[in-house]
Amino acid sequence: MGLLKCEEAAPTHPNADVARAIGVADMAYALRSGPPHRATGELAYHVLDAMHAFHEASASDQHVRLESTCERPSPLPLGLRDGILDE
């Protein structure tokens, strides 16, 4: 098994250091404005499935195949002004 190589990547969105609640803001915006929000239940379940698989793989020292899938949400657009989620 090979080692993973990690590289630092430059941020693609300005103010990424203050984006802690961006998912909640995106959901609120979507509920008020109509577009689908990115934090779906399907995505949350897939993340939970991956977390359990990591734990199971670590405990058993074996690969664990995920049972779930989900559609990748669209990224936030680049170049948004502060306080704006879509333009």
Secondary structure, 3 states (H helix, E strand, C coil): CCCCCCCCCCCCCCCHHHCCCHHHHHHHHHHHHCCCCCCCHHHHHHHHHHHHHHHHHHHHCCCCCCCCCCCCCCCCCCCCCCCCCCC
